Amino acid sequence: MAGLAAAKLKGKTGGKPPGLSEEAKQKARVVESLYRDGYGIKQIGQQLNLARTTVYKYLQERGVNLH
């Protein structure tokens, strides 16, 4: 606990930075493109080796309306 308090006094914050990494942003663009081309969520996940929840997360991050 003393280490956390010392870090806080120095203005440091812990944890993972918010948002997507550059690699994830690139994958999200590919996911969006495939989705707009008519591919289904399951197909996209299988093609890119991503979980369906990740595909949904990427589409949400890109602001895509799901139908």
Helices and strands as residue ranges (DSSP letters): H 2-9, H 22-36, H 41-48, H 52-61
